[in-house]
Amino acid sequence: MSNDERLVNIESDLTHLEQLVESLNQTIIEQDKVIQQLQVQINRLIAGVESKEMDAIKGNVTKPPHYQ
């Protein structure tokens, strides 16, 4: 294998690796967007559960007779 052939193979491999890195980068960007959306949904769910729990606690609390 001549030096020119080796150089062409190296350049070809480098181009392939650059495309692979770009593809992986796009995948990471998409996954980050999904993770952020999921975090927002989780925060909403947590807030809803906390609100329901607080309402349930408030509903079960009765004032002593001398406070009524």
FENBEL-V376152 format. One line per field, one symbol per residue. ss: DSSP state (2 for helix, 1 for strand, 0 for the rest). phi: phi as a letter, one per 30 degrees, with the letter a starting at -180 (. if undefined). burial: I if it has 16 or more other ideal C-beta (glycine too) atoms within 10 Angstrom, else O. A space follows every 10 residues. Layout:
ss = ???
phi = ???
burial = ???
//
This chain:
ss = 0022222222 2222222222 2222222222 2222222222 2222222222 2222222222 00002220
phi = .ddddddddd dddddddddd dddddddddd dddddddddd dddddddddd dddddddddc dcddedcc
burial = OOOOOOOOOO OOOOOOOOOO OOOOOOOOOO OOOOOOOOOO OOOOOOOOOO OOOOOOOOOO OOOOOOOO
//
